[in-house]
Amino acid sequence: MTLKVLFVCSKNQWRSPTAEQIFADYPTIECTSAGLSHDAQNPLTAELVAWANLIFVMEPKHTVKLRAKYRAQLTSARVICLNIADNYTFMDPALVLLLETKVLRFLPAYRVLK
């Protein structure tokens, strides 16, 4: 079974697209990214939220906005806050390392390897 992973930040400009890029070819998952802001590069939709099994948000405020706007679609998805501030650019090596460190422990293939 493929795990459907959604990465969410504010504008879908740096953090969530970096996460999507890192995990795009990861075994056993499908992933995409979106932003909660109205001017996000790929705005979050109810369909994306309903599609996901696992949603990673970057900051606590994203969890609040996600739950307020998409409560009806969050019936089965697990939401995890990574606590990554908006201090990075796309594919910043420090951001890549932080994302790998925080996300990998939640992915099925990683648990099997441990």
Steps between C-alpha positions, in 0.01 A plus 500: 500500500628844407499771764373836372702780657418870480749769606348837593650840569379856446576587137626166362815680399791357700433255781222276368635485140841407644337218697311383192824499297690304768236229539369485141680173424477353847374140499142429611379862490340746260548860597403851406508842661276803537471831679233637730530860382259629234802595285683166538669357191285186541210592732370236737161355402244281669579231241869494594418476870252214436760324279771493770559232763776699668531879505816676614462868586799722565372714790233477771303782334465276193339230712247751633414632151483151352263370767282814485458503123506127416350327805257298285783360285727412793307191602778248439823695444760529772635856538856548625659838571872507418568834673715636218504879484492694175877565505611304193502514122415219259734201542711677764735225628407578864129470412559172316678353802230626737220355286673164465561483875143591594300322227679167451395353834135521391545318169431124479819390323710678763326314784562167323873575468546589867 
